Amino acid sequence: MDMAWLDVFRTAARLGSFTAAGERLGYTQSAISRQISSLEGEFGAPLFDRLPRGVRLTEHGRTLLPHAEAVLDRLGTARRELTALTSLTGGHLRVGSFDSANAVLLPTALARFRAAHPAIAVSVTEGLSATLLDHLRDGRIDLAVVTAYPGHAYDTDTFDLTPLTTDPVLVALPPGHPQATSASLRLTDLADAPWIAADRDPGSTLLAACLRQGFHPRIEYTVAEWTAKLGLVAAGLGVTLIPSLAAPAARPDLALVPLHPDDTPIRLLHTATRRTHTDPPAVTAFLPHLRAAAGNADGPPPH
């Protein structure tokens, strides 16, 4: 069935005239009559009584009218919602990202995106990169910002991964630390220092870089969140490594010192979307804002 027939039927029913319906819809009276006849053939019953002046719904026509109106109203709603998605005047953006990217990078990109497209609803999911990719695979998010170290392989058969930026690691030192004003540090300069990490096993954390430099860091405190790690550093209880992405949100009383290039663990940031999956228009529109924010995030801040 041609949905245009229902529109013609509804208009003729409202106006009580094939001629008036044709004028309203831009058809000739004979074209209106043909389409109504086709619709009557579809349902196997007359829908209008043809009068000397105008037309009148039959019992079949009166029964059909509310159904035709409901179908056309739903179709109109669908068209408006699809147009809103395309024109970015509606829809959703579901982003996943990890904690340090959520400190400054993602909020900066989202603020720019929201200013450009205020009608789009945004949700953010935080988690480890592997968890975010699981969410992306399952369709629970549309886009993930993930991180890995050089040589780490992701599933490129399932995901499209696009480089976003690099994230060198800094050393966070407490106020008044004798090396707080250094231009850069070697990790071995801190071989005797107490360390703060997310796990007692340095090989599973950023402190794996210490192992590569030939010493086992003495881990005094284990906490998961950056706020807690930096609070312990500020209290003079140890030192820690912090990604550059999280540095702008760090406490101002800490010293953030770059490491020597040979010692610096560098994380690679990527955007991830599902391969063979058509991205929502909101994702396509958001990516330039994310890349712009990542460009501004490059490079460690001064200590």
DAZITA-V535678 format. One line per field, one symbol per residue. ss: DSSP state (2 for helix, 1 for strand, 0 for the rest). phi: phi as a letter, one per 20 degrees, with the letter a starting at -180 (. if undefined). Layout:
ss = ???
phi = ???
//
This chain:
ss = 002222222222222002222222200022222222222222200001110000111022222222222222222222222222222000011111100000002222222222220000111111002222222222000011111110000000001111111111111110000000000010222200011110000222000222220000011111000222222222000011111222200000001111100000011111111100000022222222222222222000000
phi = .effffffgfffffembfffffffendfffffffffffffffembfdceedgcnccfegfffffgfffffffffffffffffffffemdaoccdddbefffffcgfgffffffffecfeefdccddrfgffffffffenecebcdccaegnfddeefecedcgdadcfedeedfgmffdfeffacegffdfeffddbebfeffecgfgffffencefeeeccbeefgfgfffffemercbdcfggeffefffeedddfeggfdffdeddceccffmcffggffgffggffffffffefnfffe
//
